[in-house]
Amino acid sequence: MAAALVLAQLRAQMALHGYASNPTLALLYITDHYAAQAAEILEWMGAELPLITDWSGTVGIGISANNVEYFDEPALAVMLLELPPDQYRVFSGVAPLGLGFEMHSALVHADGATPDIGELIYELAHRTDAGFLFGGLSSSRADSVQFAVAGDGNINGHGSASGVFSGGLSGVAFGPGVGLVSRVTQGCKPVSVSRTITAADHNLLLTLDDEPALDVLLNDLQISLDEPQEALQTVRATLVGLAGVDGEPVRQTGNFGNDVTVRHIIGLDPARRGVAIGDAVQTGMRMAFCQRNTQAARADLVRICAEIREELEPAEMPLSTVTALAESELEAAPHPARRIAGAVYVSCTGRGGPHFGGASAELQLVRKALGDVPLVGFFAGGEIAYDHLYGYTGVLTVFTT
């Protein structure tokens, strides 16, 4: 029934002016309630949409479509794309990218349990001309599945595949002819100044600015180990924002930049006066302690949407165009001046409506800023942007006309 409802909506949209009428690529996202039926859904949708030769997608604890999020309930969302066939390739373990395709950017779905996933993402990003990926890690309490059907077939010797995979990476590589604009929005606010990691052991911070890391943490958070319950509660709510050796985690505005990755504090080492975090670190890296903050998350999401609009919309527009773009959400339709054909939004499973103040509040902020444009996405176990694997972020990418 869910697939039939989606199909009916797609067919109605394909008949409208300004929407894809002859699409060949589909993005399919399902919640983990449907993980066990993933192959069935793909087979049925493929049979009903024979024009679609290529499929990509994954599973999430939550998914999104336009201004609505579907969390912890059965749901699926599909976006159809009409792109020049020589400007994209679906890739997977059985249909890897060949040497003949000029990859400019890529949408990536990945399994977080894959060994060295961060390194694989970095390597793939640097195979693109723009050094740019967007996407995320599957999130599921059931099977962690990915969809990948390539119209040009699988690699020789691997036979036919169902198009449903577990493990590794898959996605869609785009050529230079596919216009994309993307931004990362952070969901945490610094609660300390930037510091340099001056001594570390794998994932254990030993000294920050030559001071014991644990002492710095306790001082910044104004807590004491003499009151363990209060201290533990505060530390559990605290994260670490990491930047590279030449990076600066905290901007002059008091917010994080795009080069910051947020990681959990996973333990304290009183004997070595160290702080253990959920990632390997190196001496010389920059860091700042941070906490999740609803107001900061809302403000930063509005900021990236405004940046995207400013980059795409012309500086001067006729009055009729300005009036059309100012119409209410229900009356507004995709407008040529906005130059946005569709959007993909990948957000962290720790974000979503409840973190933003109400059901679907996060998606409604995006919708209000971008207007009535087709949008799909999912809530990920880690967000992919550029060559980084993020946490507690949102990655908004729009296809330009």
C-alpha positions in Angstrom: 0.0 0.0 0.0 2.8 2.4 0.8 4.6 1.7 -2.5 1.3 2.2 -4.4 0.6 5.5 -2.7 4.1 6.7 -3.6 3.7 5.5 -7.2 0.4 7.4 -7.5 1.9 10.6 -6.3 4.9 10.2 -8.6 2.8 9.7 -11.7 0.7 12.7 -10.8 3.8 14.9 -10.5 5.3 13.6 -13.7 2.3 15.0 -15.6 2.9 18.5 -14.2 4.9 21.2 -16.0 8.4 21.7 -14.5 8.7 18.2 -13.1 10.7 15.3 -14.5 8.6 13.6 -17.3 11.2 11.1 -18.5 13.3 10.2 -15.5 15.8 7.4 -15.5 17.3 7.6 -12.0 15.4 7.1 -8.7 16.5 7.8 -5.1 14.7 5.4 -2.7 14.7 5.8 1.1 12.8 3.5 3.6 12.5 3.4 7.3 13.8 0.3 9.1 10.3 -1.0 9.5 10.5 -2.0 5.9 14.1 -3.3 5.9 13.0 -6.9 5.7 10.9 -6.0 2.6 13.6 -4.0 0.9 14.1 -6.4 -2.1 10.3 -6.7 -2.5 9.8 -3.0 -2.6 12.6 -2.4 -5.1 11.3 -5.2 -7.4 7.8 -3.9 -7.3 8.7 -0.3 -7.9 11.1 -1.3 -10.7 8.4 -3.2 -12.4 5.9 -0.3 -12.1 8.4 2.2 -13.3 10.2 0.5 -16.3 11.7 3.8 -17.5 13.8 3.9 -14.3 17.1 2.1 -15.2 19.0 3.2 -12.1 18.2 3.1 -8.4 20.1 4.3 -5.3 19.1 4.7 -1.7 19.3 3.2 1.8 17.5 2.7 5.1 17.1 5.1 8.0 15.5 5.1 11.5 13.8 8.2 10.0 13.3 9.5 6.4 12.1 12.8 5.0 10.0 13.9 2.1 9.4 17.6 1.4 8.4 19.2 4.8 7.6 16.1 6.7 9.8 13.6 8.6 8.8 10.0 9.3 10.5 8.8 12.5 10.1 5.3 13.9 7.1 4.4 11.7 6.7 2.5 8.4 7.5 4.9 5.5 9.2 5.2 2.2 10.1 8.1 -0.1 11.1 8.2 -3.7 12.6 11.0 -5.9 12.8 10.6 -9.6 15.6 12.5 -11.5 15.8 13.3 -15.2 19.5 13.7 -15.9 21.6 13.3 -19.0 22.6 9.6 -19.0 26.3 10.4 -19.6 26.3 12.6 -16.4 25.7 10.0 -13.7 26.6 6.4 -12.7 25.2 4.3 -9.9 28.0 2.4 -8.2 28.2 -0.5 -5.7 30.4 -3.5 -4.8 29.2 -5.3 -7.9 29.1 -2.2 -10.1 32.2 -0.2 -9.3 33.0 3.1 -11.0 34.9 2.5 -14.2 37.9 4.6 -15.4 35.9 6.1 -18.3 33.6 8.2 -16.2 34.6 11.7 -15.1 33.3 11.9 -11.5 32.7 15.5 -10.4 30.8 14.7 -7.2 28.9 11.8 -5.6 25.9 10.9 -3.4 27.1 8.2 -1.0 25.3 5.7 1.2 27.5 3.6 3.5 27.4 1.0 6.2 29.0 2.4 9.4 30.2 -1.1 10.4 32.5 -1.2 7.3 36.1 -1.2 8.4 38.1 2.0 7.9 34.9 3.8 6.7 36.4 7.2 7.3 39.4 6.4 5.1 37.2 5.0 2.3 35.1 8.2 2.3 38.3 10.3 2.2 39.7 8.2 -0.7 36.5 8.4 -2.7 36.2 12.1 -2.3 39.6 12.6 -3.6 38.7 10.6 -6.7 36.2 13.3 -7.6 37.2 16.5 -9.5 35.6 18.7 -6.9 36.7 16.7 -3.8 33.0 16.6 -2.9 30.7 13.9 -1.5 27.3 14.2 0.2 25.3 11.5 1.9 25.4 9.5 5.1 25.6 6.2 7.0 22.6 3.9 7.0 20.8 3.8 10.4 18.6 0.8 11.3 17.5 -1.4 14.1 17.0 -4.2 11.6 18.9 -4.9 8.4 21.3 -2.2 7.3 20.5 -2.2 3.5 21.5 -0.1 0.5 19.8 0.1 -2.9 22.0 0.2 -5.9 20.8 -0.8 -9.4 23.0 0.3 -12.3 21.5 0.3 -15.8 24.8 -0.5 -17.4 25.1 -3.7 -15.5 27.4 -5.3 -12.9 31.1 -6.1 -13.0 32.0 -9.3 -15.0 32.0 -12.4 -12.8 29.6 -11.2 -10.2 26.4 -12.3 -12.0 23.1 -10.6 -11.4 22.3 -8.9 -8.1 19.0 -8.0 -6.5 20.0 -4.4 -6.1 19.9 -4.6 -2.3 23.2 -4.7 -0.5 24.7 -4.7 3.0 28.1 -3.3 3.9 30.5 -1.1 2.0 29.6 2.0 0.0 27.2 2.6 -2.8 25.6 5.7 -4.4 25.5 7.9 -7.5 28.5 9.6 -9.1 27.7 12.8 -11.0 29.5 14.4 -13.9 30.4 18.1 -14.2 27.1 18.7 -16.1 25.0 18.1 -13.0 24.8 21.3 -11.0 24.9 20.9 -7.2 25.2 23.4 -4.3 25.7 21.9 -0.8 26.2 23.1 2.8 26.8 21.5 6.2 24.9 22.7 9.2 26.3 22.1 12.7 24.0 21.2 15.6 26.4 21.9 18.5 27.6 25.1 20.2 31.1 25.5 21.7 31.3 25.8 25.5 35.0 26.4 25.6 37.7 28.3 23.7 39.8 26.6 21.0 42.8 24.6 22.2 45.6 22.6 20.6 46.1 18.9 21.4 49.6 18.8 22.7 49.8 15.1 23.7 47.5 12.2 22.7 47.5 8.4 22.7 45.3 7.1 19.8 41.8 8.3 21.0 43.0 9.6 24.5 43.5 13.3 24.9 46.4 13.7 27.4 47.2 17.4 27.3 45.5 20.5 25.8 47.7 23.5 25.5 50.2 21.6 27.7 47.7 21.3 30.5 46.2 17.9 31.6 43.1 17.3 29.4 41.0 16.1 32.3 41.8 19.2 34.4 41.0 21.4 31.4 37.6 19.6 30.9 36.7 20.0 34.6 37.6 23.6 34.6 35.7 24.5 31.4 32.6 22.7 32.6 33.0 24.0 36.1 32.5 20.5 37.7 34.4 18.4 40.2 35.0 14.7 40.5 34.3 15.1 44.2 30.6 15.3 43.1 30.6 12.4 40.7 26.9 12.3 39.8 26.7 15.9 38.8 30.0 15.7 37.0 28.9 12.5 35.1 25.6 14.1 34.0 27.4 17.2 32.6 30.2 15.2 30.9 27.5 13.0 29.2 26.0 16.1 27.7 29.4 17.3 26.4 31.0 16.5 23.1 34.3 17.4 21.4 34.6 19.4 18.2 37.8 18.5 16.3 39.5 20.4 13.5 42.8 19.7 11.6 46.2 21.0 12.6 45.7 24.2 10.7 42.0 24.5 11.6 40.2 26.8 14.0 37.1 25.1 15.5 35.4 28.2 16.9 34.6 31.0 14.5 34.6 34.6 15.6 30.8 34.3 15.6 31.1 31.6 18.3 29.9 28.8 16.1 31.6 25.8 14.5 32.8 25.9 10.8 32.5 23.1 8.2 35.8 21.6 8.9 34.8 20.6 12.5 33.8 17.0 13.3 31.9 16.3 16.5 32.8 13.2 18.5 31.5 11.7 21.8 33.5 11.7 25.1 33.6 8.0 25.9 35.6 7.9 29.1 37.8 9.7 31.6 41.2 8.5 32.8 42.0 10.0 36.2 45.3 8.1 36.5 46.7 9.8 33.3 44.5 12.9 33.6 43.1 12.1 30.2 39.8 12.3 28.2 38.9 9.5 25.8 36.8 10.4 22.7 35.2 8.4 19.9 37.9 9.0 17.3 41.7 8.8 16.9 43.4 12.2 17.3 46.9 13.5 16.5 49.1 16.0 18.3 48.7 19.5 16.8 45.0 19.1 16.0 42.6 21.9 17.3 39.6 21.2 19.5 36.9 22.7 21.6 34.4 21.2 24.0 30.7 21.6 22.9 27.1 20.7 23.7 24.0 20.2 21.6 22.0 23.4 21.4 18.6 23.8 19.8 18.8 27.6 19.1 22.3 27.2 17.6 21.0 24.4 15.4 18.0 26.4 14.2 20.1 29.5 13.5 22.7 27.5 11.6 20.2 25.7 9.5 18.5 29.0 8.5 22.0 30.3 7.7 22.9 27.6 5.2 19.5 27.8 3.5 20.0 31.5 3.0 23.5 30.9 1.6 22.2 28.5 -0.9 19.5 30.9 -2.0 21.9 33.8 -2.3 24.2 31.7 -4.4 21.5 30.6 -6.8 19.1 33.5 -7.1 20.1 36.4 -9.3 20.8 39.7 -7.7 18.2 41.5 -9.7 14.8 40.1 -10.5 11.7 41.6 -12.2 8.8 42.5 -9.8 6.7 39.6 -11.1 9.4 37.1 -10.2 9.8 38.6 -6.7 6.0 38.4 -6.2 6.0 34.8 -7.3 8.8 33.8 -4.9 7.1 35.7 -2.0 3.8 33.7 -2.4 2.6 31.4 0.4 4.0 27.9 0.6 0.8 26.4 -0.7 0.7 28.7 -3.7 4.4 28.6 -4.6 5.6 26.2 -7.2 9.2 25.5 -8.4 10.2 28.8 -10.0 13.0 29.2 -12.7 14.5 32.2 -10.8 15.1 30.0 -7.8 17.1 27.6 -9.9 16.5 24.7 -7.6 15.2 21.5 -9.2 15.2 19.3 -6.1 17.0 18.7 -2.9 18.5 15.9 -0.8 18.8 16.4 3.0 20.7 14.0 5.2 20.4 14.8 8.9 21.7 13.1 12.1 19.4 10.6 13.9 20.1 12.8 17.0 18.4 15.8 15.3 14.9 15.8 13.8 11.8 17.6 14.9 12.0 17.0 18.7 15.5 18.6 18.8 14.1 21.6 16.8 11.0 22.1 18.9 8.3 20.0 17.3 7.3 17.3 14.8 9.0 17.9 11.4 10.2 21.3 12.6 13.7 20.8 11.0 12.2 20.0 7.6 9.7 22.9 7.8 12.7 25.3 8.3 14.2 23.9 5.1 10.9 24.1 3.3 10.3 27.7 4.4 13.8 28.8 3.2 13.9 26.9 -0.1 10.3 27.0 -1.1 8.2 24.3 -2.7 10.9 22.1 -4.2 11.0 18.3 -4.2 13.1 17.0 -1.3 13.9 13.5 0.0 16.4 12.3 2.6 17.1 10.2 5.6 18.3 10.4 9.2 21.8 8.9 9.3 24.2 7.3 11.7 26.8 9.7 10.5 26.7 12.4 7.8 29.0 12.6 4.8 30.1 15.9 3.3 33.2 16.8 1.2 35.8 14.2 2.5 34.5 14.2 6.1 32.4 11.9 8.2 30.4 14.2 10.5 28.1 13.7 13.5 25.1 15.8 14.8 25.0 17.7 11.5 22.7 18.2 8.5 23.9 18.1 4.9 21.6 20.0 2.5 22.3 19.5 -1.2 20.3 21.0 -4.0 20.2 20.2 -7.7 20.3 23.3 -9.8 18.4 23.9 -13.0 
